[in-house]
Amino acid sequence: PAGMQGRVDKLRQKLSGLESDLAAARPQPAAPAPAAPASNVNPTVVQNFAAAVEPHIQELITQAQATYSIPPDEKTLYQQIGNKAREVVNAHKTSPNGDSVQVLSKLQNALMEYKRELTQPIMDRSPAGMQGRVDKLRQKLSGLESDLAAARPQPAAPSPIQAGVNPTVVNNFAAAVEPHITEMLTQARSSLSIPGDEKAMYQQLGEKLQAVVAAHRSNPSSASVQVLSRIQNSLMEYKRELTMPIADRSVAAMAARIGRLQQRLTSADSDIAAARGAQAATFASPGQTAAGGAGSTTPGLTTTASPARLKPWQTAPSNFQMGGQMKGGGMPRLVRVIGAVTQTVATSPQDLGQANACIAKLRENTKWAKSEFLVLLEKVVKGDWKLARSAVVDPDGRNVDITNPKSTTTSEGSVSAASVAELVTQLTQLSKHALTTNSDIKNHEQQLNEIVRKCASLVGHEGTQSSLSSQSLFQTIAPMAITASKATSTAPLSDAKKLIEEGKDEDALLLLEADVVRDPKSVEGWCMLGELHLVQDMDELAIQCFKSAYLVQSTFRPVLLSLGLCLGNEDDVPTSLKMLREWLGEDSKFSALVKQYVVNADVKKDAQKTEEMLKRATKASEKDVDLWVAQGGACIWSGNFEGAGSAFAKAINLQPSDPRLWSKLGASLSKAGKHDKAVQALLQALEIKPRFPRARANLGSVYIDQKKMIDACQQYMICLVLNPKCSYVWDILSEDCGFSASKPELHKAICDKDKHQCMRILSMPNPAELPRKGSELSAAQASDCLKAIGVG
């Protein structure tokens, strides 16, 4: 996605360059002498807006320089963006005009977005992905240059455009809005938590907003900037909503969500009508008829009271490619597409033709050619079976057992159950094929059939919490099924704990995967598996496990704490703070304290308030290790790194032999810029647990900050040997260590991703020979170590 977005940004940059060439080619009269501000401009208001923007500029520059994850060329571009933004502000302060407030307001929003981007991890470090980031920054710089040119006094030119309207500014605002629309549509399509009717409404909303933007581009007015700025702010809010879990799934609450989306559609219709100068017109989505005409497929205006719902199969090509080749989510994504088809019963010959074409295309995939799920689809489309709420019924109204399309029974059935059961059936077949060389295949079949039974039993009617939970659980379970089928432990949780104590994390991982596959409701199993993934430096897998545990039991305190800390590491600080408060509120001693809490819209201030609340809690319960860990996390997100170090040190005094606490201490000291002390803490973590990939990676990062590139490379190599899935290591080494000039042979081995050659050049011993268990610390030894570091 980052690579493709980079291509789009590059094309937009070329388009922006052509617009500048066009403006330069048009004859321009000589610029008049500086004149007094227009009578409708209030210089004081402009000065106030400028004063509000300036701190954001400085924060952006400081943040960019302090961020260690972005390469130097991006830091230089952020510096240039900050300087150019300052020039724009100064130009409007010197020569305020009718657009000054709007431009400065847009600039402030943009700077806040840039600062947010700086806190996001770089997910794609491929050359195309990194080039896309650079192109996007250059585009931002180009936009600021356009703003600067517009801010300088220009003579009035004869134009059919309304007086006081600057088309360049309108175009710039429109260009800023369009990516947010695309992101919202992508986010809505890929979301697992929102139902199909909401996805269809988000699709319509995106199309309407695109029409609003296009209308203001072609017919800019004095209200264009205000409308586009409002839409941009709304889109950012919509995207945020799409990331939030649906807390209340009652009928009334879900109806209220639909009502809000309908209001947004109505508002978009009004914006289109206002932009086009039409009365009571609504926008027709592609595929709808224009002005009531039959057979037209051109987007246009229609006088219908509400837009026709987009047919689900019209969106299918964006979810799967022709010829049955899957993209962006594999089999679960296909099931969501097919599930959407079943939500709309075909009512016209055209609908039947489109639905049958979709089914025919799916049959081209050999894996689905004889699928029972396609039998269900065909029967629904042809009218042999009908959908009654979430049940499937025959023409006589009797419920159909959809896991067995040949029978009609009185048992309850649901489309969601069919989706999950069919997927697990496919998984069973794949697993059987993978295990054909095993002589004891029947045992594996029995275990996999048990997976089928338990996954299907979790599913309730479509739209209920149990249905959504099972789908999410299944997507996490599916990759583990074959591994789990080989596990033989009858008490996987207790056995896994023993293996972790012995330092046999890889074996414990297999047992925990077996536990959650056999019992998807094992909340303790999900939590232990997530913690083990964190030790392996696999944050994304850990978050999946914690979310699965949260879906099973949202009040389980260990999962609230772990998920809160994890999401904070991934820069979702608002949700992280919310989880920490929920975790604290589940303790009866502090529930009243949490109920009095009022969320602050400013994330940093909210983190500071949460930190203060946790400090009050730790004073009341100083022997609670988890309270000190939670306080340390809140301190980091509020920017109080000294406080974080002190909190983690308190936790270590209570559990001196927990290597994870030493690793957290090292990370907080590194954030505070105390690299030497951070190294001491991380080395202590490795003394306790030598096979600790996360601590190795943290230590490598600190060594890079200290310019000890060889030491950093060694730690990252150990991390990679201990967990081969840590492939991000190669990107860090190739970009941040600078071996191309000093050690070309090592640089080539890194570029070739040849870890054995790297270790040979570095003369490293084999990390696989590291002891599985280190030395434990007594409380006195830990206290002495903390004092030596300077946090005791």
N, C-alpha and C positions, 0 to 999 in steps of 0.2 A: 504493500500500500504506500509506503513512504517513497519508493522508487517511482511509482506511477504518479503520485502527487507532485513529485519533483518535476516530472515531465510537464504536467499541467501548469505548474508555477512558471516554468521556463517559457511556455507558450504565452502565458499572460504577460510575462516581462517583455517579450517581443512585441506584443500588442500595445503595451504601454509605450514602448519606444516609438512605434509608428504614430501613436497619437501625439507624442511630443514633436515628431517630424512634421506632422500635419499642421500643428499649431504654429511651428516655426515658418512653414511655407506660406501661410496667409499673411498678406500685407498688414503691417502694424504701424499706426501713426506714431509720431514722436511722443515720448512720454512727457506729460506736463510736469510742471514744478510741483513739489509736495504740497498738497492742499490740506486744509483743516478737515478733521473727521466729518463724515456725513452727518446731517442733522439727526438721523435716526439711530446713530451709534452712541452708546454710552461708554466713554473710555474707562470709567470706574469699574463697570461690569467686566469689560475685557481684561483689565488689570487683575481683577479678582480671579477670573478663570485662569489667567496665565500663572498667577501665584499658586493655584492649586495643581497645575501641571508640573511645575519645576521640580518639586520633591520626587515625583515619579521618575523623572529623567535621571536624577542623581542615583536613585535606588537601582534603576536598571543597569547603569554603568557599573556601580559597585558590585551588584549581584553577578553580573557577567564576569567581572574580573576575579571574583572569589570562587566561582564555580569551577570545580576541577574536572567535571565530566565532559565539557565541550572543548573542542580543539582550538588552537590559537587563532586560526583564520576566522572562526566564528566570533571569538572574543573581539577581534579587530573590527568586524562588521557591526557588532553591538555597540562598540565605542563610537563608530561613525554614525550609527543611527541615533545614539544619544546626543552627539554634537549637532547633527542636522535638526533633530527635534528642538534643541535649544535655539537654533537659528530661527525656526518657524515661530516659536514663542516670542522671541525678541522682535521679529518683524511685525507681528500682530500688536505687540505692546507699543511699538514706534508708530505704526500706521494702522490703527483699528479700522475695520470696515464692517459692512453688514453681515459678512460670513464669519467674522472672528470667533464669536462664541461657539458657533457650530463646529468650526474647524478645531478649536481648542478642546471642546468636549469630545470630539472623535479621537483626537490625539491622546487624551487622558485614558479613554477606554482601550485604545490600542496599546499604550504603555503597560496598562494593567495586564493585558493579555500576554504581552511579551515577557513580563516578569513571571507570569504563571508558567509559560512555556519553559523558562529556565529551570523550573523546579521539576519538570517531567524527565523521567529517564529516557535515554536514547535507545529505542527498541530495535532499530535497524541501523547497524553500523557498516553495512555493505557500501561499496563505493557509490552506487546509485543513490542509496538512502542519504549518505552524507552530502553528496552533491545537491540533492533535492533540498536539504536544509539550507545550504549556502545560497542556492537560487532564491529560496523564499526570503532570506534576509536581504538579498540584493533587491528583490521586488519591494520590500518594505522601505528600503533606502530610496528607491526610485519614487515611491509614493510620497515620501517626505519632501523630495526635491520638487515634485509637482505642487505640493502644498506651499512650499517656500516661494515658488514662482507666483502662485496665485495670491500670496499674502502681500507681495510688493505692489505698490500702486500701479494700476493699469488704466488706460483711457477707455471710456465707454465705446464699444463698437456696435454699429447697427446690427441687429439680430432679431429674428422672429421670436427668440426666447424671451420669456417674461423679464421685466426689469428686475434687477437685483438677484438674478439666478445665474450661478456659475456652473456651466455644464461639466467642467473638469472636476469640480468638487463632488457633484452628484455622481459622476462616473466612478470616482475613487471610493465613495461610500458604497455604491452598488458592488464594486469589485471586492470590498471587504465583507459584504454580507453573503455573497454567493458560496464561498467555502463552508460557511456555517450551515447553509441549507443542505449541502451535500453530506456533511458530517452527520447532521440530524437524521437524514434519510438512511444512511448506512448504519447508524447506531440503532435506529428503530427496526430495520430489517433483521439485524443480527441478534437483537435482544431475545432472550429466552423467557423473560418474566412477563412480558405484556401479551395479552390475548390477541388473536388475529384481527378482530374488528378494530382495535386500537392501532394496529400496524397499518391497516388500510387507511385509517383517518390520518395518520402521520404522513402517509404517501400523498394523500390529497392535499394536506397542509403544505408539504414541501413544494408541490406543483403550483399551488396558488401563490405562495411567496415568491417563487421564481417568476411568475407572471407579474407580480407587483414590482419586482426589481426591473424586469424588462420594460414595463410601462413607464417607470420613472426615468430609465435610460433614454427611451425614445421621446418622452415628453416631459423634460424636467420642469419643475415648478418651484415656487418659493417654499412649499411644504416638503419637497423631496428629501432634503437632508434630515429633517426631523423624523419623517416616516421611516426612512431607511435606518436611522440610528435606533429608533424604537424597535424595529424588527430585529436588528442585530442583537440588542439586549435580550429580547424575547427568546431568540434562538439559543442563546447561551443558557438561558434558564430551562428551555425545553431539553437541551442536551444533558443538563445536570439532573433533571427529573428522570430521564431515561436510565441513569446510572443508579438511582435509588431503588431499594427493594420496596415492593408493594406491601405495606404493613397491614392494611385492612382490606381483606378480600370478600367482605360481605356484599350482598346484592346491592344494597344502597350505596356503598362506597364505590363499587365498580361502575354503577350507573352515574355517580357524580363525576367520575373520571371521564366517561363518555361525554357528559354534559359540558365539561370544561373544554374538551377537544372540539366539540361542536361550536362553542362560543368562539374559539380561535379561528375555525373555518369561516364563521360568519364575519368576524373582524377582517379576515383576509379578503373576503368578498367585497366588503366595504372599501378597503384600501384599493382594490382593483378598480372598482367603480369610480372612486374619486380620482385615481390617476388617469383613467381614460375619459373622464368627463361624462360617464354614463349614469343613468338612474336605475337603481334596483336591478343591476345586472350581476350575474354570478358567473364564475369561470368554469368552463367545461374541461375536464381532464382529457388527455389524449385517448381517443377511442369513443368518446361521447359525441352525440350529434350536436351540431351548432344550430342555434335558433330554432330548435324543434324539427329541423330537417332530418330526413331518414337517410341512412347510409353514409353520412359524412364522417370522416375520421380525423378531420382537422381541428385542433384546439380552437375554441372560439367562445362566444357568449351564448348563454341559454337562459330562458326565462323560467326554468323550473325552480320550485321553491327550495330544493336542496339538491346538491350534486349527487349524481348516481354513484353508487358504490363501485369502486374499481374491482373488476373480477380478479380473483386470486391468481388465475393462470396467466393474466397479463403481466404479473410481476415475476413469473417463474423463470424467464430467461436470465434475470439478474442473479438468481440463486444457483442455477446449474447450467452447464454448457450443453450445446447440442451433441448428440451422439452418446449421451450418458456419461460423459466425463465430468466428474465432480470437482468443485472448487470451494475454498473458503469454509469448510466445515464438514465435508464428507457426508456420510450416511445420515447423521442427525440433522444436518441442514436439509437434505432431501426430504426427510420425513416431515419437517416443518412446512416445506413447500406443498407436499401432498396433503398434509393435514389442512392447509389453507384451502385447497381445492374442495375438500369435503364440506367446508363450512357454507358454501353457496350451492344450492341445488339448481342445476341447469333448468332454465325455464323457456329457452328459445332455441330454434335450430342452430343459430349462430353460436350460442353458448355450448350446445352439445358438440358442435364441430370442434370448438377450441378445446374443450375438455378431453374429447377423444384423441385429438392431436397430441395433447400433453401425455396421455396414457400411452399412445403408440410410441412416442419418443422414449418414454421410460422403459418400454419393452425392448428397446434396442440394447439396453444394458443387460448382459447375460446374467448378472447377479440378481436382477429383479424380474427377469422374463417370466418365471413361474411363481412369482411372489403371491402369497395369499392376500397381501395387502392390496395389490393391484386388482385382484378379484373383487375385493370390497369396493374399490374405487369405481370399477366398471359397473357393478350392480347399483351403486348409488347414482351414478351419472345416467344410466339407462332407466332408472326409476323402479328397478326390481326391489330395491331396498330404499328406505327413506331415513333421514336423520330427524329424530325427535329429541330436541335438546341435546344431551350427550349420548343418548342411546340410539342404536340402530334397530329399526323395525321392518318387518315384511309388509306387503300390501294389506294383510289382515290386521295389522297393528301389533303383532306378537314380537317380543324382543328376540334379536338374533345374537347368537354366540359368535362374535366376530373373530375369535381366535380359531374358529372352525367354520368357514363360510358355507359348508355343505349342510349345516344343521340349523334348525330354528328351535330355540329354547325359551324358557321363561326367565333365564338369568339376566342380570343387569349387564350391560356392555357399554363401552365408551370408545370414541375414536382415539383418545389418548392411550387407552390400554392397548388398542391394536397397534399403535405406533411403537410403543415400547416393547410389546411382546414380539412383534415382527422383527424389530431390530435385534433383540436378544436371540431370536431364532437364527437370524443370519450370522450372528456372532458365534453361535453354537456350531454351525456348519463350518465356518472358517477355522474355529478351534479344532474341530475334529480332523480337518484336513491337515492342520499344522502338527497334529499329534499322531499321525498315521504310523509313524515309525515306532511308537510306544506299544509294547505288547499288551499293556493293561488298559487299553483304550476305553473299556466299558466303565471303569471307575471315573475316568475323566468326563465321559458323557453324563454320568449321574450327577457329578458336581456341577456341570454347566447347566443341566436341566434345573437344578436347585436355584441357580441364579435366575433363570427364566421365571420360576415360580415366585421368588421373593420380589423381583422387580415389578412383575405384573400385579402382585398383591398390594403394592404401595399405591397403585394408581386409582384415583377416584374419578368423579365426573369432571369433564373439561371445565377449566376456569377455577377449580378449587385449589387450595394450597397443596393438597396431597398430590394432585396431578402434576403441578409445576415442580414440586420437590422431587418427584420420581424422575422426571425428565432430566433435571439437573444432576441428580445422583447418578443416573444411568450414564450420562456422558463422562463422568469421572470414573465410573466403574469399568466401562467397556474396555479401555486399554489394559486393565489389570487381569482380565478374565483368564487368559491362557496361563499367566504366571500363577494365579491363584489355584488353578486346577492341578498344579503340581505340588502344592503345599499339603502337608500331611498332619500338621499339629492340631491336636484337639483343644488346646487352650492357647490360642495365638497371642492374646494380650499379655498374659503372664509370661509366656515364653519370650515374647518380644522384649519385655522389660529386662529379663535376665540377659538377653543377647546385647542390649544396649549397655548394660552395666559392664559386660565383658569387652565392649568396644567393637562388637560384630554388627555394625550398623546395616551393612548390606543384607545380611541374613534376617535382621529384624524387619527391614523394609518389606521383604517378601511375605513374612508372617502377617504384618499389619495390612498389606494389600489383600491377603487372603481373608482376613477378618472382615474388612468392609465389603468385600465382594459377597461373602457368605451372608453377612447381616448388614445391609445398607443403613440400618438404623443404629449402628454401633457408634454412638457419639464419641465415646472415649477412644475407640479405634481411629476414627477420623482425626481426632485431636493429636493423638500420638503420631499418626502418620504425617500430619502437617508439621509437627515439631521436628520430626526426623528429616523432612525435606528442607527445613530451614537450616539444619546442621549441614546438609549437603549443598547449601547455597542455591536452592531451587525455590525462590520466593513465589513464583507463579503457581507451581504445583502445590505449595504450602497453602496459598490463599484458596485454591480450589477445594482443598480438603477442609479447611476451616469453614468455608461457606457451606459445604455439604453438611458439616456438623451443625452449623447454625440453622439450616433448613430442617434438620431433624429435631433439634431442641434449642430454640432461640434464647432460653434462659440459663443455659449451661455456662457457668461462670468461666471455666478455663477457656472455652472457645471465644467468649466475648473479649477476654484479655488478649489472647493470641491474635485474633483477627484484628483487633484494634491496633496492636503494635505493628502487625504486618502491613496493614493499609497505610499507616503513617510512613513506613519505609518506602512505599510505592507512591508517596506524595498525595494520597487522598486523605489529607489531614482532617477536613471537616467530619467525614465518616468515622475516621479513627477516634477522634475526640468523643463523638457520640457513643461509639462502642465502649470506650473506657468509662463513660458516665453510666451506661447501662450496666456494665460489669460491677461498678461500685454500688449502684442502686439495688442490685440483687442481694447485697448483704444487708440484712435487717438493721444493723447498727448504723448504716449510712443512708438508708433509703430516704429519710426525711431531708437530709442534706442535699441529696440529688434532686428531690422534688422542688426545692426552692431555687434551683439553678435556672437562670435565664440565658439562653444562647445569644452570643454576640455575633453580629454579621461579619465583623472583622476577624478573620481566622486567627491572626496572631494574638489579638486580645482575647479571643475565645480560648486559645491554648493557655494563655496566662491565667485566666480565670479557672480553667480546669486544673492547672498546676496548683493554684492556691487551695482549691477544694481538696485535692489529693494530699497536700501538706497537712491540712487539718485532720484528714483521716489517719495519716501515719502517726501523728502525735497521739491519737487515741489508741493506736494499735501498732506499736513500734516493732513488734516481733513478726509482723506479716511480710514475708519476702515479696509476695506479689504486689503489695501496695507500694513498696519502694521501686519495683520494676515499672509499674504504671506511672509513678511520679517521674521516674527518669525519662520515660517516653514523652510525657507531656512537657517536660523541661526542654527536651531537644526541639520540639515543634514550636515552642515559644521563643527559641533562640537562647535559652539559659543553659549553655553547655556546661558551665561550672556546676550548676545545680544538678544537672543530669549525672555528672561524674560522682558527686557526693551521694546521690540516691543509689546508684549502682554499687558504690562502695559499702553503703549500709546493707544492701542485699547480700553482698559477698561476705560480710561479717557473720551473717546468719547462715549462709550456705557456702562455705569457703571452697568446696571442691566442685562447684558447678561451673564447667568451662564456658557455658553460654553467658553467664554473668560477667566473666572476665572479658569475653569478646565484646559485650555491650559496653563495658567500661572503656575498652580500647577504642571503640568506634566514637564514643562521646568525646574522649580526649583528642582524637584526631580532628573532629569537627571544631574543637576549641583551638586548634592550631598547635597543640602540645604533642608534637610527633614523637619525641623521644620517650615521653611517658606512655604514649599509646603503644609504642613498640614493646615496652616492658609488660604492659597489661596483656597484650596479645600473645607474647611469648609464654606468659604464665598460663594462659588458656591452653596453649599447645603442650606445655609440660603436663597438664592434667589429661589432655586428650590429643595425642599426636596426629590422629587421623580426623582432623576437623577442617573440612574444606572451606567453610565460611570464614573461620579465623585465618586460614592461610590466605584467602582472597583479601580480607581486610588488611592483613600485614603487608601483602604485596602493594596495595593501594597506598599505605603509609610510606613504604619505601620509595614509591614513585614521587610522592610529595617531597621526600628528602633527597631526591635525585640519585638514589642508590639503585640504579637500574638493573644491575646484575642480581642483587639480592631480591629485587621485586620479581624478576624473571624466574628465579629459582622457586619462590613461593607459589607463583602462578602455575609452574609446571607440576609441583606437588599436588596442588588443587586439582589440576586436570587429570592426573593419574588416579587420585582418590575418587574423583567423580568425572568420568569422561563426558558427561552431559554439560559440563561447564564450558561450552564452546565459545562463550563470549570472551574468554581469556585471550584468544588469538587476536581479537580486535583491539583489546587494550594494549597488548604487547606491540602490535604493529603500528599503533598510532601514537602511543604515549612514551615509549621507551627510547626511540630515536637511535636504533642500532644500525640504520642503513649506512651511516658514515663510519662510526667507530668499530662496528663488528659486522661487516657485510655477510660473513658466512652464517652468523646467528640470525641476522635479518632474513636471509633467504630461507632458513629452516622454519622461521616463524611464518613467513608468507606461504610456505608449503604445508604448514600445519603438521610438521613432523616432530612430534614431541620426543621421540627417541634420539633424533639428531640433535635437538636442542639440549637434552640432558647430557649427551656426549660432549658437546662443545663446552658446556658449563661444568663438566667433570663432576656431575652430581651422582650420589649413590641412588640406588633404586628406591623410590618412595614406597613401593609396594612392600618393602621390608621394614617399614616403620612399625614400632610396637602398637598393638591394638589398644593397650591401656597404659596410661602414664602413672604419675605419682599423685596421690591425694594430699590435700593440705589440711593441717589442723587449724583451728581458729587462731591460735597464736601466730602460726606461720603466715596465715593470710593477713593478719593485722600488721605484721612486720613488713610484708611485701607492699601493702597499701601505703604505709608510712614512707617506704623508700620511693614509691611512685609520687607521693605528695598529695594523696587524697584520703589518708587515714585519719 
